[in-house]
Each structure stands twice: as C-alpha cells, then as structure tokens.
Amino acid sequence: LKSNVKGTENGYPLNIEVTTIRCDESSPVDKEFLLNLLPKVNYAALRSAVQQLNPHCSPPLPEIPEELDVSDEDGNRNLDDAVIANLHRVMFDIYLVEGWLVCPDTGRKFPVKDCIPNMILHEDEI
C-alpha cells in the first residue's frame, strides 16, 4: 500500500504502528506459491515491516535474510526449507488487526480496523 495524499513524493513503504497484532500458528507452507510470489515482493519493505511488527509478537518473528534478490528466481529455488518457512510465516501468518499505516513523507495516518486498512483520502488530500 502507498499513500496517495496530494503532494506526497515518498509515500512508500508505509510505516506500521501496532495497537493489536495477531500471530497465528504456522499455516502449511506452499513453497511453489511462495517462490512464484517472491519476485513481486519489495523485499526491503517486507524486512522493514517485519522489524516494525517483531516487538509486538510473542514469540518473536523468525529471522529472514538481511538481503535477498527476489528477482533471482533460480537462486530462490535453492533457498533452504528453513528460510522458505520463515518467509512464509512473516508473509502469511502475521496480521495487523488494529493500528495505523503511516505515510513516511507526510505523517498521515491511515487507520487499520479488523485487519482492513482505510486508505480513503479526505477531500483536501485529493
């Protein structure tokens, strides 16, 4: 998600302020699905989100690589199962239930309620 407030130049990635988070038990890992999805992921934004959510999770979220070339589809097929499982966990089993998504450029806060972000702009922001 990205902030589209008028005049915003750097509205991505949004920062996360947690009120309530849900950390589900690990769901079954679908390696092929994850590998097909990875090239579409902004990995730096994913790592940033994990770092912002981790203090609110008990137990802590699993470690994911500091860097990962998600465009290297052949290299990603060689990721070990533990890395695949950790990526799956942070991408599919953690939910921001209540909180805010915050524009890094303007500080505009978009509320999240029941896991649904409200990105509707006010009339003066269009």
N, C-alpha and C positions, 0 to 999 in steps of 0.2 A: 504494500500500500504506500501511497505517496500523497503528500499534502499538495493540493492544487489551489491554495489560497492565492489571490491576486498579488502579484509582486514577489512571490516566492521563487528564489533561484535554486535553493538547495533543500528541497523538501523530502529527500530520501537518503538513507532509510529513516523511518520514524523511530524515535526513542520510545521505550516502554516504561511506564510507571505502573507498578502492580498494586492492586488492592487485594484481589483474590486470584489465586492460581490453582489449577487442578493438574496434578501429576498422576496420570493413570498408570496402572501396571502396564508393563510392556505388552504391546499387541504383537501378533505374529509378523515377523519380518518378511517382506516380499522383496527380495534382492533385485529382481529384474525391474520391478516398478521403480524402486529407488534409483537404480542405475539409469533408467530412462528419464527420470525427473532431474537428476543432478545437473545436467548441462543447462537447465533452465534456472538454476538457483544462483543468486548473488551470494557467494559463499562468505564474503566479508560481512554482509548484512546478517546472514544466519549466525555467524560467530558472535557478532555484536548482540544480537537478540539473546543468544544462549548466556552470554556474560551478564546481561541485564536481568534475566529470569533466574539464574542459578542461586542467588542469595535467598530466594523465596521458596526454593524447593528442598524438601527433606524426604529422602536422602538427596544429596546434590546430584545435578545432572552429570551424565558421563562425559568424559573428555572426548573432544573431537579434535582432529588435526588443526594446528595453527594455520596452516596453509593447505589448500587443496585445489588443484587445477581441474575444476569441474568440467571444462571443455575437453579434457583428455579422456575420451570415452574408453579407449583401450587400457589406459593406465588405471582408470577407475574399476575396470573389471578385475584388476589384480589386487584391489583393496582387500585386506583380510576381513574375516567374518566379524571380528570384534568391532572394527571401525564401521562396517556396514550396520551392525546392530546399534551402535552408539548414534550414528547419523539418523537411523530410523526412529530411535527413541526421542531425540530432540525435535525431529520434524513432525512426528505423528502422535505423540503421547502426552504432550505438554500443552495446556490451554490457558490463555489469559481469560479468566471468567469475568472479572471486574477490574477496571483500571482506566488507563489513558494511553493513547498513542500521541506522541508529542512531536511536532514539527521541529527539526533541528535548526531551521532558519528563522522562523517567526515565534516559536514557543507556543503556537496554537495547540490546544489540547483537544483531541477527539476522544469522546468517551467510548468505553467498551462496556457493554452490559450483556450478561448471559452469553458471553463469547462472541458477541456481534459488535463490530466497530461501527460507530455512526460517523460517517465521513461527509455528511451533508454540510455544505458551507452556508454561512449566514449571508444575507443579501449584500452586505457591504464587502464581502470577501470574493465575490464573483467578478 
